[in-house]
Amino acid sequence: MAMTTVATRLAEVRASIARACAAADRDPAEVTLVGASKTQPPAALAEACAAGLLDFGENRAQELATKADSPALRGLAVRWHFIGTLQRNKVREVLPSIVVLHSLDSLRLADAIEHECAGTGRRIACYVEVNVGGEASKAGIAPEELAPLLRALQSRTCVEVVGLMTVAPPADDPEQVRPVFRALRELAHANGLRGLSMGMTEDYPAAIAEGATVVRVGRALFGPRNG
């Protein structure tokens, strides 16, 4: 993939984010763009870095570890986000690389993070994943489980909850999923949280209209997944 292709796509996505923010009377600086880079080769990420994108989100522990150690990305100021379901036995593999976890979904996962970070003084920024749409195929806690989990997490020293995350159900019209994004925003507000990781290639303008502070965009930046 040529650098100009990545640069052009990045410019288009940033322009789309700016339009969505203008329509919602928001500052585009309030929205962090994370490149969802699952299956993309390190060279494609390096091209995106050259075009000004430094935040990337990975779904798989082994793929993240491989890319983080890639010669193509070594020395670049990449900020890694883990956006997939994280198994407790993969915490040790993932934590050294990431700056943000977007899929905290249980106290047991939080305790695995606490165990790995004990004594380091490190705090991991985390979004709690909420299955707002109630889809059986999606990860995340039910909305009614959020408040008890947040209360339990207050005693943890290495886990810093910065907001909520959700994945909206697929829809032909992104406007159809705005209620999902709105519900996450209302949940966050009710629990004193500002961060909202929501919106992907198909629906990020609608997510921004409902207050997204992080959008996770893959195909619009990199094209189809490689496998």
C-alpha positions, 0 to 999 in steps of 0.5 A: 500500500502506497504512503499516499493512499494511507495519507489520503485516507487519513486526511479523509477520515480526519476531515470527516471527524471535523465535519461530525464535530462541527455538526455537533458543536464540538472541538475535533481535538476532543476526539482521538482517532485510533487506527484499528490495525488488526491483520495490517502489516507493520509497514502499513502502520509505519506509513500511517505514522509517517502521515501523522497517526500514532494511536493504533488498536490491536485485537490479539495479544500475539499480533500486538506483541509481534508488531510492537517489536517490529523493525518497521515500527521500532523507534516510532512513538506509537501508542498501542491500544488493546481493543479486543477481548483480553484473556487473563492469561494474556495480560502479561503479554499485552501490558508492557506495550499498551497505553490503554485497554478498551475492554475491561469487562470483569473484576477478575481481569482487573485483578490480573492486571493488578497482579502484573503491575503490583509494585511498579507504580504503573496505572493502566488507563481502562475503558469498561466495555458495556454491551449496550445492545444486549447482543449475545455475540458481543463481549462486555458487561450488561448496563446494570452491572456497571455501577457494582463493578465500578465500586469494586474497582475503586479499591484497585491501585493499578487500574484507572477507569477513564471511561466506557466502551461499546461496539454497536450492532451492525446497521444499514443506517448509522443513525439507527445505532445512535440510541446505543451510543446515547445510552453509553453516554448517559451511563458514563455521565451517571457514573461520573465518567467522561471517556467514550470509546465508541464508533468504528468505520461504519458509524463513527460520525454518529458516535461523535454526534453522541459524544465519542471521545475515541473512535476506532477506525480500521477499514476507512484507513487501511482498506480491507483486512488482510485475512 
